[in-house]
Every structure is written in C-alpha cells, then in structure tokens.
Amino acid sequence: MPPLPEPAIDTAAFSAGLLDPERAAPPHVAGPHGKSAVKRYNVYRNNVTVSLIDALADIFPAVLKLTGENFFRAMAREHVRASPPTSPLLFRYGEDFPGFIAAFDPARPLPYLADVARAERAWLTAYHAADADPLEPARLAAIPPERIADARFAAHPAFAVIASPFPVFRIVSMNRDLMDLAPVDMSEAEAILVTRPADKVTVTHLTPAAARFADALAGGSTLGEAAGLALETDPAFDLNGALTALLSAGAFAAVAAPDNGGDDDRFCQ
C-alpha cells in the first residue's frame, strides 16, 4: 500500500504565526510520524525573532551602544512584530527601523536616536549601492566660468545626507568607535555625508548649510541655486570649501552644464 500523502501546509498561516507569540501553531504542523510539533514550531518561531533582532543589532551598533543591550532588544522585538520582513534580502531589513524609533515612546528621552539610526541605515545602504566612479574634479574645472553656476550634478548611488538638530556626526562616530569619547554640546546641529567612492563606506562631517547645499545638488538644483539655499541657511557658507569636500568624498558621479542656451543636458563623469 503506498504511503498516504502528507497534509498540505498552509504557508500563510505558518508565516503569520512566526512573529506573533499569541497565535496558535498552525494545525497541520507535525513532526515525525504525525506527532504534534507545537513545541518545535515555538522553538522555530523564537529563533526567527531572535535572528531578526540580531540582524538589527548588527545594522545599528551605535543605537545598541546608546540604549544598552536590554533596551535595544526589547525595542527591536517590538519592531520585528510590527514590521516583518518584506524582502528575502536580509540586509534590506530595518529600513523602517529609524521611523519606528522616532515614534517609540520609551525612546523619547533620547531624541537624537532616530537620526543616529538613519545614519546607520544609510551606511548599510551605501555599502550595497551600485558601483560608480566618483566625479573627477577636473571635469568640473573644465566647465567655462560663465556656465558654472548652471552646472547640475548626478549623485553617486551611495550618496546620502542625514541632517539633525543634534551633533549626529560625533554621536555616531564615537559610538561606532571612529573617534574617542568626548563631551558634546547637544544643542549643536550637524549632518553626515555617507558615500562609498570605492570599496569602503566613508562618513564626512557637514555643517547644516553644507548639508542643504549637498541635498539640493543631489536633488537636481543647479550649483547657483544650491549655493543660494546654503547661504540662506548660513550667510558665512563657504561654497568652495563645501564643494571641495563633497568632491573629495565622492558624493557625485557626473556633472553637466548647459551649452548654447541650455540645449546640452548631458552628464560627464
């Protein structure tokens, strides 16, 4: 007599219960010889949750250091239950964790924590971004002076700017062991430029004005328009210094300047 077919597994019910400890094990989950597998399912359910919490801890080490192990894991567990993975790529998990932290009431005593998380998420995104050669400064120098204000830039695929009303660059750097611990003025606004011009992610300190300048350029503003926005933020904005820092960090992949009345829109790397 041929063996009886195994009962079909309701994959939707199986998956739905993995992140909900209150949900009963799916009725068709069974072990060898048809024995109940509720305990096995619960072990597997716990392992899934722990694995996702561990993944968040790996992605957000500065957040972990700032909150402490117990607080972080409790917060991460709430996030895991509220936001299960939507991609099979584990490095994509946690893209909405900074927003979760911003709305997580127990984290309110650390108002800078969500910005730290945004910077760390941008770090991992930059690591996995598409490869591209950074813009050579000589390309910009080759644009005639009368056209330079109309130049537009294409951001490098790894480009990200995280601006904060807090000293986010130093908070992140000190809690990722990139600089020594030191007192900081929590009322001082800072921004972080995240790039990956080669194989290694780099972070660069930006002033609020430089951050607005960089974001405007990445968003399609001309050099002249972006400079105007930065000067609104800080009348002492150093255009040459900011542009040099952005080019040195590999923030852009190409530049274009209109020619003959704006007909030439092509980018040059």
C-alpha positions as CSV (number, residue, x, y, z in Angstrom):
1,M,0.0,0.0,0.0
2,P,1.5,3.4,-1.0
3,P,2.1,5.9,1.8
4,L,-0.6,8.4,2.5
5,P,0.2,11.9,1.1
6,E,1.4,14.4,3.6
7,P,-1.3,17.0,4.6
8,A,-0.9,20.3,2.8
9,I,0.7,23.1,4.8
10,D,-1.0,26.5,4.9
11,T,2.1,28.6,4.3
12,A,0.3,31.8,5.0
13,A,-0.8,30.6,8.5
14,F,2.7,29.2,9.1
15,S,4.3,32.5,8.3
16,A,1.8,34.6,10.1
17,G,2.4,32.9,13.4
18,L,6.2,33.2,13.3
19,L,6.2,36.8,14.6
20,D,3.0,36.6,16.8
21,P,3.6,34.7,20.0
22,E,-0.1,34.8,20.8
23,R,-1.1,32.9,17.7
24,A,-1.5,29.2,18.0
25,A,0.7,26.9,15.9
26,P,-0.9,26.0,12.6
27,P,-2.9,22.8,13.0
28,H,-1.2,20.9,10.2
29,V,2.3,21.3,11.5
30,A,3.5,17.9,12.6
31,G,6.7,16.1,13.4
32,P,7.9,12.6,12.5
33,H,5.1,10.0,12.4
34,G,2.5,12.7,12.6
35,K,3.2,13.7,16.1
36,S,2.3,17.2,17.3
37,A,5.1,19.7,16.6
38,V,3.8,22.7,18.6
39,K,7.0,22.8,20.7
40,R,9.2,22.6,17.6
41,Y,7.2,25.3,15.9
42,N,7.5,27.6,19.0
43,V,11.3,27.0,19.0
44,Y,11.5,27.9,15.4
45,R,9.3,30.9,16.0
46,N,11.6,32.1,18.7
47,N,14.7,31.5,16.5
48,V,13.2,33.7,13.7
49,T,12.5,36.6,16.1
50,V,16.0,36.3,17.7
51,S,17.6,36.2,14.3
52,L,15.9,39.4,13.1
53,I,16.8,41.1,16.4
54,D,20.4,40.1,15.9
55,A,20.3,41.4,12.4
56,L,19.1,44.8,13.7
57,A,21.8,44.8,16.3
58,D,24.4,44.3,13.5
59,I,23.0,47.1,11.4
60,F,22.6,49.6,14.2
61,P,25.6,49.1,16.6
62,A,25.6,52.8,17.7
63,V,21.9,52.6,18.6
64,L,22.6,49.5,20.5
65,K,25.5,51.1,22.4
66,L,23.5,54.2,23.2
67,T,20.5,52.3,24.6
68,G,22.1,49.3,26.1
69,E,21.5,45.6,25.3
70,N,18.3,45.1,27.2
71,F,16.5,48.2,25.9
72,F,17.6,47.7,22.3
73,R,16.5,44.1,22.2
74,A,13.1,44.9,23.7
75,M,12.7,47.8,21.2
76,A,13.8,45.6,18.3
77,R,11.4,42.8,19.3
78,E,8.5,45.3,19.2
79,H,9.7,46.4,15.7
80,V,10.0,42.8,14.5
81,R,6.5,42.0,15.5
82,A,5.1,45.2,13.9
83,S,7.2,45.1,10.7
84,P,8.0,41.6,9.5
85,P,10.5,41.3,6.6
86,T,9.1,42.0,3.1
87,S,12.3,41.1,1.2
88,P,14.3,37.8,1.1
89,L,17.4,40.0,1.3
90,L,18.3,40.3,5.0
91,F,20.3,43.5,4.5
92,R,17.1,45.3,3.5
93,Y,15.5,44.6,6.8
94,G,15.3,47.5,9.2
95,E,14.9,50.2,6.5
96,D,11.9,51.5,8.5
97,F,13.5,51.0,11.9
98,P,14.6,54.7,12.2
99,G,10.9,55.7,11.8
100,F,9.9,53.2,14.3
101,I,12.4,54.6,16.8
102,A,11.1,58.1,16.2
103,A,7.6,57.0,17.2
104,F,8.7,54.6,20.0
105,D,7.6,56.4,23.2
106,P,10.2,54.8,25.6
107,A,12.9,56.2,23.3
108,R,11.8,59.8,23.7
109,P,14.4,60.6,26.3
110,L,17.0,60.1,23.5
111,P,15.6,62.4,20.9
112,Y,18.7,62.0,18.7
113,L,18.3,58.2,18.5
114,A,16.3,58.1,15.3
115,D,18.8,60.3,13.5
116,V,21.6,58.0,14.6
117,A,19.6,55.1,13.2
118,R,19.1,57.0,9.9
119,A,22.8,57.4,9.6
120,E,23.5,53.8,10.3
121,R,20.8,52.6,7.9
122,A,22.3,54.9,5.2
123,W,25.7,53.3,6.0
124,L,24.5,49.8,5.1
125,T,22.5,51.1,2.1
126,A,25.7,52.8,0.8
127,Y,27.7,49.6,1.3
128,H,25.3,47.7,-1.0
129,A,24.7,50.5,-3.5
130,A,25.7,50.2,-7.2
131,D,29.3,50.8,-8.0
132,A,30.2,54.0,-9.8
133,D,33.3,56.0,-10.4
134,P,33.2,59.3,-8.4
135,L,33.3,62.5,-10.4
136,E,36.8,63.7,-11.2
137,P,37.3,67.4,-10.1
138,A,38.9,68.1,-13.4
139,R,35.5,67.6,-15.1
140,L,34.2,70.5,-13.1
141,A,37.2,72.6,-13.7
142,A,36.8,72.1,-17.4
143,I,33.4,73.9,-17.4
144,P,33.7,77.6,-18.6
145,P,33.3,80.1,-15.7
146,E,30.3,81.7,-17.4
147,R,28.4,78.3,-17.3
148,I,29.5,77.0,-13.9
149,A,26.5,78.4,-11.9
150,D,24.2,76.4,-14.2
151,A,26.0,73.1,-13.6
152,R,24.0,70.2,-12.4
153,F,25.3,67.1,-10.6
154,A,24.3,63.4,-10.6
155,A,24.6,62.0,-7.1
156,H,26.7,58.9,-6.6
157,P,24.5,55.8,-6.0
158,A,25.8,55.6,-2.4
159,F,25.1,59.2,-1.6
160,A,23.1,60.1,1.5
161,V,22.9,63.1,3.8
162,I,21.5,62.9,7.3
163,A,20.9,66.3,8.9
164,S,20.0,66.6,12.5
165,P,19.4,69.3,15.1
166,F,21.8,67.3,17.3
167,P,25.6,66.6,16.9
168,V,24.8,63.4,15.0
169,F,28.2,63.1,13.3
170,R,30.0,62.9,16.6
171,I,27.4,60.8,18.3
172,V,27.6,58.2,15.5
173,S,31.4,58.4,15.2
174,M,32.0,58.0,19.0
175,N,29.5,55.1,19.3
176,R,31.0,53.3,16.3
177,D,34.5,53.6,17.7
178,L,35.6,56.0,15.0
179,M,36.7,58.7,17.4
180,D,37.4,58.9,21.1
181,L,34.6,59.7,23.6
182,A,34.4,63.3,24.5
183,P,31.7,65.8,25.8
184,V,29.5,67.2,23.1
185,D,27.1,70.2,23.0
186,M,23.7,68.5,22.4
187,S,22.3,71.8,21.0
188,E,24.7,71.9,18.1
189,A,23.3,70.8,14.8
190,E,25.4,68.6,12.5
191,A,24.9,66.5,9.4
192,I,26.6,63.4,8.0
193,L,27.5,62.7,4.4
194,V,27.6,59.0,3.6
195,T,29.4,57.9,0.5
196,R,31.3,54.9,-0.9
197,P,33.7,56.1,-3.6
198,A,35.5,52.7,-3.7
199,D,35.1,49.6,-1.5
200,K,34.7,51.3,1.8
201,V,31.9,53.4,3.2
202,T,33.1,56.8,4.4
203,V,31.3,59.3,6.6
204,T,32.0,63.1,6.4
205,H,31.0,65.9,8.8
206,L,28.8,68.6,7.2
207,T,27.5,71.8,8.6
208,P,23.8,72.4,8.2
209,A,24.4,74.8,5.3
210,A,26.7,72.3,3.6
211,A,24.1,69.6,4.1
212,R,21.4,71.7,2.4
213,F,23.8,72.5,-0.4
214,A,24.6,68.8,-1.0
215,D,21.0,67.8,-0.8
216,A,20.0,70.5,-3.3
217,L,22.6,69.4,-5.7
218,A,21.6,65.7,-5.4
219,G,18.0,66.8,-5.9
220,G,18.7,68.4,-9.3
221,S,19.3,72.1,-8.4
222,T,22.0,74.0,-10.3
223,L,25.2,74.9,-8.5
224,G,24.0,78.5,-8.3
225,E,20.6,77.5,-6.9
226,A,22.1,75.2,-4.3
227,A,24.6,77.8,-3.2
228,G,21.7,80.3,-2.7
229,L,19.9,77.8,-0.5
230,A,23.0,77.2,1.6
231,L,23.6,81.0,2.0
232,E,20.0,81.3,3.3
233,T,21.0,78.8,6.0
234,D,24.3,80.4,6.8
235,P,25.4,83.7,5.2
236,A,29.0,82.6,6.0
237,F,28.7,79.4,3.9
238,D,32.0,78.5,2.2
239,L,31.0,77.4,-1.3
240,N,34.5,76.4,-2.4
241,G,35.2,74.5,0.8
242,A,31.9,72.6,0.7
243,L,32.2,71.7,-2.9
244,T,35.8,70.5,-2.5
245,A,34.7,68.4,0.5
246,L,31.9,66.8,-1.5
247,L,34.1,66.0,-4.5
248,S,36.8,64.6,-2.2
249,A,34.3,62.3,-0.5
250,G,33.0,61.0,-3.9
251,A,29.5,62.4,-3.4
252,F,28.8,62.8,-7.2
253,A,29.2,60.6,-10.2
254,A,28.8,63.2,-13.0
255,V,28.3,66.8,-13.9
256,A,26.5,68.6,-16.7
257,A,26.4,72.3,-17.8
258,P,24.0,73.6,-20.4
259,D,25.7,74.7,-23.7
260,N,24.3,77.0,-26.3
261,G,21.3,78.2,-24.4
262,G,20.7,75.1,-22.4
263,D,20.4,72.5,-25.1
264,D,23.3,70.4,-23.9
265,D,22.0,68.4,-20.9
266,R,24.5,65.5,-21.0
267,F,26.4,64.5,-17.9
268,C,30.2,63.9,-17.9
269,Q,31.9,61.7,-15.4
